[in-house]
Amino acid sequence: MNNTQNQKIAQVTDKTLIVGVDIGSENHYARAILARGFEVSKKPFPFTNTEEGFESFVSWIYNLAAAHKLTKIMVAMEPTGHYWFAFIAFLKKCDVQVVLVAPQHVKHSKEMDDNTQEKDDRKDPIVIARLIPEGRYLIPYIPEDVFAELRVAFNRRCELVEEQVRIANRMIRWFDIYFPEYRKVYGRIDAKTGIMILKRAPLPADILGIGVDGICQIWKDAKLRGYGPKKAKQIYFAAEHSVGMKGGASVRWKLWQLLEEYELIERQLHDILQLIEGLLYQIPGADKLLKIPGAGLVTVAGFLSEVGDIKRFSDPKQIQKLAGLAVVENSSGKRKGLPGISKRGRSRLRWVLFQLARSMVMFNPEMKAYHQYYTTRKENPLKKLQSLVAISARIARIFYGILKNGTEYDPTMVMKDFNKAVAA
């Protein structure tokens, strides 16, 4: 990965045609400049989000390059929503180099030309293009093969979890209105025996109708053991003294539909987790990460889905930067600001590393020792959240070393820095 500013600037030579593209949902607009900023496109080039449009764009940039005797082409764009994925895949097949510019860079740079905040299809492509000679761009990574499959599967799992939480909140609202006592009997809204009852008798009046014997019969028909009259009496008593609103057929149907949606997502989550597990074991080194105390299937899969092929990194700090864990300081003049993390990067990777840190502090002896040291040391003790962030960065470095070198997790090596710090 060529990440330094100098390396990026060096990619742009006098023989480079730089093309800025403003991405839209149906139509895109492009303008082209030379390395020193001179525009060679007479006007914005419009093209559609179709194969015909993409082919016309490629023909246009190659004709421009030939006309000005240029041997290299760089196409730059903002990663706007999801509309750029198909375009970048097409350019990759055509062996055209593609780079991305950060939306905040475009936003702050566009006022420099005419001192206005105007945004249009003519202005944005040239603003994007003029960021490239300064090295203000990113080289995109599009995962392939198993890494591409794993990212799609893991993202889908995250979507399902979010949807499940929304449905659970709607169910909680239903209980608070019509049967608030249910949640005192069952701490979890998705308790298996409770859902069996709700499918037959959702409202307190329905539970009173079937009685204690009816509740026990539901469990007996399902061949459940360990549930009998004692639990059934608790539910009956809650229904008998319920302060919930009265409801009818529509209220019952609402809960039944929520239960059906919740169970559907449960099945989908089970299926997607099996798919993720199968993909995970196809990645070299994944099995070594899973052996680390505190590292689980979901968090390891999340890490690999976000990072992709470890071979593209030459230093673990690149992963920290990708996750937005790079340490930055906000100082000016005599004012000395407190350091913090940039939070610029892949937020989901940062979340996965943080979840790994929380888990490892509980179940991994080495990370637990680091957490204890960070929060209790005499000089510059960290708060618990700060310590977890520091451990997140350390985990990124450990994972990088294992995947890059093909080694096993070694507690002795992990504790090397800790022993040095304690001895100092």
RODO-2510 file (C-alpha; in nm, 4 decimals, decimal comma):
residues 424
     n   res          X          Y          Z
     1     m     0,0000     0,0000     0,0000
     2     n     0,1451     0,3361    -0,1096
     3     n     0,0069     0,5495     0,1699
     4     t     0,2607     0,8268     0,2232
     5     q     0,2008     1,1676     0,0699
     6     n     0,5317     1,1604    -0,1204
     7     q     0,4591     0,8196    -0,2691
     8     k     0,1185     0,9359    -0,3878
     9     i     0,2574     1,2561    -0,5408
    10     a     0,5265     1,0532    -0,7168
    11     q     0,2550     0,8523    -0,8940
    12     v     0,1557     1,1647    -1,0900
    13     t     0,4003     1,2605    -1,3659
    14     d     0,3996     1,4936    -1,6657
    15     k     0,2753     1,1993    -1,8704
    16     t    -0,0361     1,1479    -1,6550
    17     l    -0,3917     1,2347    -1,7569
    18     i    -0,5999     1,2998    -1,4450
    19     v    -0,9744     1,2554    -1,4810
    20     g    -1,2179     1,3658    -1,2116
    21     v    -1,5624     1,2047    -1,2117
    22     d    -1,8702     1,3255    -1,0256
    23     i    -2,0744     1,0125    -0,9534
    24     g    -2,4538     1,0191    -0,9721
    25     s    -2,7308     0,7602    -0,9497
    26     e    -2,7974     0,7586    -1,3265
    27     n    -2,5582     1,0069    -1,4898
    28     h    -2,1914     1,0830    -1,4255
    29     y    -1,9817     1,3828    -1,5327
    30     a    -1,6077     1,3924    -1,5999
    31     r    -1,3372     1,6552    -1,6566
    32     a    -0,9695     1,5998    -1,7298
    33     i    -0,6519     1,7893    -1,6381
    34     l    -0,2759     1,7547    -1,6720
    35     a    -0,0351     1,7068    -1,3815
    36     r     0,0175     2,0838    -1,3447
    37     g    -0,3553     2,1548    -1,3346
    38     f    -0,4251     2,2642    -1,6938
    39     e    -0,7649     2,1443    -1,8082
    40     v    -0,7700     1,9503    -2,1361
    41     s    -1,1419     1,8753    -2,1471
    42     k    -1,3314     2,1566    -2,3180
    43     k    -1,6475     2,0876    -2,1165
    44     p    -1,7814     1,8266    -1,8735
    45     f    -1,8220     1,4866    -2,0364
    46     p    -2,1567     1,3292    -1,9425
    47     f    -2,2126     0,9534    -1,9514
    48     t    -2,4786     0,7186    -1,8196
    49     n    -2,4555     0,4463    -1,5587
    50     t    -2,4751     0,1748    -1,8263
    51     e    -2,2327    -0,0404    -2,0223
    52     e    -2,2708     0,1922    -2,3205
    53     g    -2,1994     0,4933    -2,0996
    54     f    -1,8933     0,3326    -1,9415
    55     e    -1,7549     0,2365    -2,2832
    56     s    -1,8010     0,5912    -2,4101
    57     f    -1,6119     0,7239    -2,1067
    58     v    -1,3192     0,4866    -2,1575
    59     s    -1,3033     0,5790    -2,5255
    60     w    -1,3087     0,9498    -2,4322
    61     i    -1,0203     0,9286    -2,1834
    62     y    -0,8039     0,7194    -2,4173
    63     n    -0,8631     0,9658    -2,7016
    64     l    -0,7666     1,2553    -2,4714
    65     a    -0,4517     1,0749    -2,3604
    66     a    -0,3524     0,9996    -2,7205
    67     a    -0,4215     1,3567    -2,8333
    68     h    -0,1861     1,4961    -2,5656
    69     k     0,0702     1,2138    -2,5936
    70     l     0,0132     1,0939    -2,2375
    71     t     0,1019     0,7404    -2,1330
    72     k    -0,0771     0,7119    -1,7980
    73     i    -0,4369     0,7693    -1,6883
    74     m    -0,5700     0,8145    -1,3335
    75     v    -0,9446     0,8318    -1,2766
    76     a    -1,0531     0,9911    -0,9485
    77     m    -1,3960     0,9974    -0,7864
    78     e    -1,5785     1,0394    -0,4574
    79     p    -1,7149     0,7141    -0,3105
    80     t    -2,0748     0,8398    -0,3330
    81     g    -2,3161     0,5906    -0,1798
    82     h    -2,3084     0,2610    -0,3702
    83     y    -2,3263     0,4061    -0,7211
    84     w    -1,9529     0,3834    -0,7851
    85     f    -1,9122     0,0080    -0,7358
    86     a    -2,0233    -0,0974    -1,0850
    87     f    -1,8221     0,1824    -1,2474
    88     i    -1,4992     0,0987    -1,0653
    89     a    -1,5397    -0,2725    -1,1485
    90     f    -1,5738    -0,1843    -1,5184
    91     l    -1,2638     0,0377    -1,5104
    92     k    -1,0682    -0,2370    -1,3390
    93     k    -1,1535    -0,4750    -1,6235
    94     c    -1,0275    -0,2093    -1,8653
    95     d    -0,6998    -0,1857    -1,6689
    96     v    -0,7605     0,1815    -1,5797
    97     q    -0,6099     0,3052    -1,2509
    98     v    -0,8770     0,4328    -1,0123
    99     v    -0,8286     0,6419    -0,6983
   100     l    -1,0755     0,7823    -0,4459
   101     v    -1,0878     1,1237    -0,2813
   102     a    -1,2404     1,1905     0,0592
   103     p    -1,5740     1,3780     0,0487
   104     q    -1,4523     1,6215     0,3172
   105     h    -1,1527     1,7123     0,0997
   106     v    -1,3814     1,7925    -0,1926
   107     k    -1,6124     1,9941     0,0312
   108     h    -1,3307     2,2072     0,1720
   109     s    -1,1503     2,2491    -0,1614
   110     k    -1,4370     2,3579    -0,3845
   111     e    -1,4549     2,7103    -0,2364
   112     m    -1,0938     2,7835    -0,3349
   113     d    -1,1793     2,8355    -0,7041
   114     d    -1,4581     3,0939    -0,6778
   115     n    -1,5114     3,1447    -0,3021
   116     t    -1,8619     2,9961    -0,3181
   117     q    -2,0213     2,6839    -0,1733
   118     e    -2,1843     2,6077    -0,5077
   119     k    -2,2119     2,2393    -0,5961
   120     d    -2,2858     2,1307    -0,9520
   121     d    -2,1923     1,8725    -1,2107
   122     r    -1,9471     2,1086    -1,3816
   123     k    -1,7567     2,2157    -1,0728
   124     d    -1,7174     1,8940    -0,8726
   125     p    -1,5226     1,6870    -1,1327
   126     i    -1,2516     1,9518    -1,1648
   127     v    -1,2257     1,9913    -0,7858
   128     i    -1,1822     1,6151    -0,7547
   129     a    -0,9188     1,6045    -1,0303
   130     r    -0,7101     1,8869    -0,8799
   131     l    -0,6714     1,7007    -0,5519
   132     i    -0,4748     1,4217    -0,7209
   133     p    -0,1440     1,6025    -0,8012
   134     e    -0,1273     1,6979    -0,4322
   135     g    -0,1441     1,3319    -0,3337
   136     r    -0,4792     1,3756    -0,1594
   137     y    -0,6300     1,0466    -0,2669
   138     l    -0,6715     0,6872    -0,1585
   139     i    -0,6028     0,3747    -0,3569
   140     p    -0,9247     0,1718    -0,3238
   141     y    -0,9227    -0,1890    -0,2187
   142     i    -1,1973    -0,4030    -0,3686
   143     p    -1,1914    -0,7465    -0,2024
   144     e    -1,1879    -1,0498    -0,4293
   145     d    -1,2717    -1,4195    -0,4040
   146     v    -1,3267    -1,5407    -0,0458
   147     f    -1,2635    -1,1953     0,1033
   148     a    -1,5377    -1,0454    -0,1149
   149     e    -1,7772    -1,3240    -0,0138
   150     l    -1,6906    -1,2827     0,3537
   151     r    -1,7479    -0,9060     0,3457
   152     v    -2,0914    -0,9464     0,1857
   153     a    -2,1882    -1,2189     0,4339
   154     f    -2,0656    -1,0270     0,7376
   155     n    -2,2358    -0,7051     0,6248
   156     r    -2,5574    -0,8999     0,5805
   157     r    -2,5242    -1,0387     0,9324
   158     c    -2,4858    -0,6846     1,0669
   159     e    -2,7992    -0,5780     0,8776
   160     l    -2,9940    -0,8713     1,0212
   161     v    -2,8813    -0,7916     1,3761
   162     e    -2,9899    -0,4281     1,3351
   163     e    -3,3276    -0,5385     1,1990
   164     q    -3,3701    -0,7852     1,4849
   165     v    -3,3052    -0,5090     1,7387
   166     r    -3,5704    -0,2903     1,5715
   167     i    -3,8262    -0,5721     1,5850
   168     a    -3,7362    -0,6463     1,9481
   169     n    -3,7978    -0,2807     2,0358
   170     r    -4,1399    -0,2965     1,8680
   171     m    -4,2196    -0,6084     2,0693
   172     i    -4,1144    -0,4349     2,3913
   173     r    -4,3472    -0,1464     2,3050
   174     w    -4,6321    -0,3952     2,2471
   175     f    -4,5719    -0,5568     2,5881
   176     d    -4,5505    -0,2196     2,7644
   177     i    -4,8935    -0,1304     2,6278
   178     y    -5,0863    -0,4571     2,6422
   179     f    -4,9041    -0,6914     2,8818
   180     p    -4,6311    -0,5112     3,0824
   181     e    -4,6152    -0,7873     3,3452
   182     y    -4,4884    -1,0400     3,0884
   183     r    -4,1385    -0,8910     3,0969
   184     k    -4,1264    -0,9372     3,4755
   185     v    -4,1987    -1,3076     3,4394
   186     y    -3,9591    -1,3476     3,1457
   187     g    -3,6489    -1,1315     3,1423
   188     r    -3,6023    -1,2009     2,7708
   189     i    -3,8745    -1,1230     2,5217
   190     d    -3,7623    -1,4163     2,3060
   191     a    -3,7818    -1,6788     2,5812
   192     k    -3,8770    -2,0047     2,4105
   193     t    -4,1506    -2,1127     2,6528
   194     g    -4,2954    -1,7625     2,6621
   195     i    -4,3205    -1,7398     2,2828
   196     m    -4,5047    -2,0744     2,2794
   197     i    -4,7690    -1,9247     2,5053
   198     l    -4,7924    -1,5979     2,3111
   199     k    -4,8541    -1,7815     1,9853
   200     r    -5,1608    -1,9458     2,1412
   201     a    -5,2673    -1,6772     2,3913
   202     p    -5,1034    -1,3357     2,3292
   203     l    -5,3244    -1,1173     2,5500
   204     p    -5,3772    -1,1470     2,9280
   205     a    -5,7440    -1,2293     2,8673
   206     d    -5,6426    -1,5166     2,6371
   207     i    -5,4083    -1,6564     2,9036
   208     l    -5,6858    -1,6428     3,1615
   209     g    -5,9028    -1,8266     2,9118
   210     i    -5,6724    -2,1277     2,8759
   211     g    -5,5771    -2,1329     3,2462
   212     v    -5,2791    -2,2921     3,4172
   213     d    -5,3623    -2,6347     3,2762
   214     g    -5,3743    -2,4928     2,9231
   215     i    -5,0305    -2,3356     2,9654
   216     c    -4,8855    -2,6624     3,0938
   217     q    -5,0463    -2,8484     2,8026
   218     i    -4,8721    -2,6189     2,5510
   219     w    -4,5339    -2,7113     2,6992
   220     k    -4,6310    -3,0772     2,7252
   221     d    -4,7260    -3,0891     2,3561
   222     a    -4,3844    -2,9394     2,2731
   223     k    -4,2207    -3,2091     2,4904
   224     l    -4,0380    -2,9574     2,7066
   225     r    -3,9013    -3,0732     3,0385
   226     g    -3,8459    -2,8711     3,3525
   227     y    -4,1468    -2,6437     3,3018
   228     g    -4,4609    -2,7118     3,4981
   229     p    -4,7369    -2,5654     3,7148
   230     k    -4,5059    -2,3329     3,9121
   231     k    -4,4007    -2,1278     3,6099
   232     a    -4,7483    -2,1531     3,4610
   233     k    -4,8992    -2,0060     3,7796
   234     q    -4,6569    -1,7111     3,7624
   235     i    -4,7724    -1,6314     3,4093
   236     y    -5,1383    -1,6773     3,5018
   237     f    -5,0992    -1,4502     3,8058
   238     a    -4,9301    -1,1831     3,5882
   239     a    -5,2167    -1,2004     3,3380
   240     e    -5,4774    -1,1925     3,6142
   241     h    -5,3338    -0,8697     3,7577
   242     s    -5,2271    -0,7081     3,4320
   243     v    -5,2788    -0,3336     3,3928
   244     g    -5,2334    -0,3493     3,0160
   245     m    -5,4837    -0,2075     2,7710
   246     k    -5,7535    -0,4322     2,6336
   247     g    -5,7008    -0,5499     2,2800
   248     g    -5,8710    -0,7456     2,0044
   249     a    -5,7893    -0,9251     1,6808
   250     s    -5,5679    -0,6501     1,5353
   251     v    -5,3579    -0,6348     1,8535
   252     r    -5,3098    -1,0125     1,8460
   253     w    -5,2122    -1,0061     1,4790
   254     k    -4,9588    -0,7338     1,5399
   255     l    -4,7731    -0,9428     1,7993
   256     w    -4,7978    -1,2598     1,5907
   257     q    -4,6459    -1,0818     1,2923
   258     l    -4,3639    -0,9390     1,5048
   259     l    -4,2930    -1,2863     1,6445
   260     e    -4,2916    -1,4303     1,2933
   261     e    -4,0470    -1,1636     1,1710
   262     y    -3,8236    -1,2133     1,4746
   263     e    -3,8066    -1,5911     1,4268
   264     l    -3,7405    -1,5499     1,0545
   265     i    -3,4378    -1,3313     1,1314
   266     e    -3,3233    -1,5849     1,3916
   267     r    -3,3203    -1,8548     1,1218
   268     q    -3,1455    -1,6232     0,8746
   269     l    -2,8815    -1,5346     1,1325
   270     h    -2,8175    -1,9037     1,1951
   271     d    -2,7798    -1,9687     0,8217
   272     i    -2,5532    -1,6693     0,7580
   273     l    -2,3314    -1,7637     1,0525
   274     q    -2,2817    -2,1098     0,9035
   275     l    -2,1890    -1,9490     0,5709
   276     i    -1,9434    -1,7131     0,7456
   277     e    -1,7828    -2,0046     0,9307
   278     g    -1,7327    -2,1949     0,6063
   279     l    -1,5750    -1,8918     0,4373
   280     l    -1,3569    -1,8161     0,7378
   281     y    -1,1806    -2,1500     0,7316
   282     q    -1,0820    -2,0915     0,3686
   283     i    -0,8592    -1,7997     0,4741
   284     p    -0,5030    -1,8932     0,5758
   285     g    -0,4357    -1,8063     0,9387
   286     a    -0,8008    -1,7629     1,0394
   287     d    -0,7888    -2,0836     1,2434
   288     k    -0,4914    -1,9439     1,4384
   289     l    -0,6877    -1,6280     1,5259
   290     l    -0,9816    -1,8346     1,6504
   291     k    -0,7546    -2,0126     1,8995
   292     i    -0,6736    -1,6851     2,0768
   293     p    -0,8614    -1,6613     2,4107
   294     g    -1,1349    -1,3998     2,3762
   295     a    -1,1481    -1,4073     1,9948
   296     g    -1,4737    -1,5453     1,8584
   297     l    -1,6116    -1,6479     1,5214
   298     v    -1,8035    -1,3241     1,4631
   299     t    -1,5254    -1,0844     1,5655
   300     v    -1,2541    -1,2682     1,3701
   301     a    -1,4809    -1,2804     1,0651
   302     g    -1,5519    -0,9093     1,1077
   303     f    -1,1818    -0,8284     1,1224
   304     l    -1,0969    -1,0285     0,8107
   305     s    -1,3981    -0,9016     0,6166
   306     e    -1,2937    -0,5416     0,6773
   307     v    -0,9159    -0,5822     0,6397
   308     g    -0,9185    -0,8277     0,3502
   309     d    -0,5958    -0,9802     0,2241
   310     i    -0,3243    -0,9074     0,4816
   311     k    -0,0575    -0,9178     0,2087
   312     r    -0,1566    -0,5688     0,0930
   313     f    -0,0244    -0,4204     0,4188
   314     s     0,3437    -0,3655     0,4938
   315     d     0,3011    -0,2372     0,8498
   316     p     0,0420    -0,2972     1,1265
   317     k     0,0052     0,0795     1,1691
   318     q    -0,1716     0,0819     0,8335
   319     i    -0,4467    -0,1328     0,9836
   320     q    -0,4715     0,0999     1,2832
   321     k    -0,5079     0,3930     1,0441
   322     l    -0,7659     0,2039     0,8377
   323     a    -0,9692     0,1525     1,1558
   324     g    -0,9405     0,5198     1,2572
   325     l    -0,7235     0,4292     1,5563
   326     a    -0,4315     0,6501     1,4540
   327     v    -0,3391     0,8849     1,7404
   328     v    -0,3840     1,2554     1,6579
   329     e    -0,3275     1,5676     1,8635
   330     n    -0,5126     1,8993     1,8457
   331     s    -0,2599     2,1647     1,9494
   332     s    -0,2095     2,5269     1,8525
   333     g     0,0541     2,7741     1,9719
   334     k     0,0920     2,7471     2,3476
   335     r    -0,2150     2,5299     2,3771
   336     k    -0,1336     2,1622     2,4137
   337     g    -0,4321     1,9487     2,3178
   338     l    -0,5018     1,6022     2,4472
   339     p    -0,4247     1,3206     2,2035
   340     g    -0,7093     1,1108     2,0680
   341     i    -0,7899     0,8761     1,7816
   342     s    -0,8681     1,0079     1,4350
   343     k    -1,1886     0,8053     1,3802
   344     r    -1,1129     0,8420     1,0084
   345     g    -1,1441     0,5060     0,8386
   346     r    -1,3668     0,2017     0,8469
   347     s    -1,5966     0,2434     1,1444
   348     r    -1,7049    -0,1201     1,1393
   349     l    -1,3433    -0,2351     1,1681
   350     r    -1,3003    -0,0012     1,4648
   351     w    -1,6152    -0,1477     1,6223
   352     v    -1,4932    -0,5060     1,5677
   353     l    -1,1550    -0,4301     1,7274
   354     f    -1,3292    -0,2645     2,0222
   355     q    -1,5515    -0,5709     2,0707
   356     l    -1,2405    -0,7894     2,0576
   357     a    -1,0790    -0,5688     2,3233
   358     r    -1,3818    -0,5974     2,5527
   359     s    -1,3915    -0,9742     2,5135
   360     m    -1,0176    -1,0249     2,5554
   361     v    -1,0000    -0,8106     2,8678
   362     m    -1,2454    -1,0596     3,0188
   363     f    -1,1106    -1,3901     2,8840
   364     n    -0,7507    -1,3311     2,7735
   365     p    -0,4960    -1,3211     3,0620
   366     e    -0,2472    -1,1103     2,8644
   367     m    -0,4966    -0,8424     2,7600
   368     k    -0,6405    -0,8415     3,1120
   369     a    -0,2912    -0,7657     3,2458
   370     y    -0,2442    -0,4831     2,9943
   371     h    -0,5823    -0,3344     3,0870
   372     q    -0,4954    -0,3487     3,4566
   373     y    -0,1594    -0,1831     3,3907
   374     y    -0,2977     0,0921     3,1657
   375     t    -0,5657     0,1932     3,4149
   376     t    -0,3534     0,1800     3,7332
   377     r    -0,0036     0,2926     3,6317
   378     k     0,1374     0,5902     3,8234
   379     e     0,2208     0,8040     3,5212
   380     n    -0,0544     0,8897     3,2761
   381     p    -0,3134     0,6288     3,3843
   382     l    -0,5837     0,5725     3,1242
   383     k    -0,9553     0,5641     3,1751
   384     k    -1,1223     0,2310     3,1055
   385     l    -1,2475     0,3383     2,7626
   386     q    -0,9057     0,4763     2,6677
   387     s    -0,7448     0,1516     2,7773
   388     l    -0,9829    -0,0504     2,5583
   389     v    -0,8950     0,1693     2,2609
   390     a    -0,5228     0,1134     2,3257
   391     i    -0,5834    -0,2607     2,3500
   392     s    -0,7820    -0,2480     2,0236
   393     a    -0,4716    -0,1128     1,8493
   394     r    -0,2571    -0,3810     2,0132
   395     i    -0,4941    -0,6543     1,8930
   396     a    -0,4687    -0,5186     1,5385
   397     r    -0,0898    -0,5539     1,5610
   398     i    -0,1138    -0,9069     1,7041
   399     f    -0,3558    -1,0206     1,4328
   400     y    -0,1345    -0,8649     1,1660
   401     g     0,1726    -1,0538     1,2921
   402     i    -0,0076    -1,3888     1,3058
   403     l    -0,1606    -1,3548     0,9590
   404     k     0,1510    -1,2079     0,7967
   405     n     0,4013    -1,4540     0,9423
   406     g     0,1789    -1,7600     0,9801
   407     t     0,2731    -1,7953     1,3475
   408     e     0,0651    -1,9102     1,6439
   409     y    -0,0474    -1,6836     1,9259
   410     d     0,2415    -1,6672     2,1749
   411     p     0,1561    -1,5230     2,5206
   412     t     0,5275    -1,4779     2,5955
   413     m     0,5793    -1,2534     2,2932
   414     v     0,2588    -1,0625     2,3678
   415     m     0,3793    -0,9861     2,7209
   416     k     0,7200    -0,8589     2,6070
   417     d     0,6121    -0,4920     2,5993
   418     f     0,4244    -0,5359     2,9264
   419     n     0,7328    -0,6727     3,1066
   420     k     0,9465    -0,3865     2,9746
   421     a     0,6927    -0,1264     3,0896
   422     v     0,6598    -0,2766     3,4367
   423     a     1,0372    -0,3082     3,4776
   424     a     1,0980     0,0546     3,3714
***
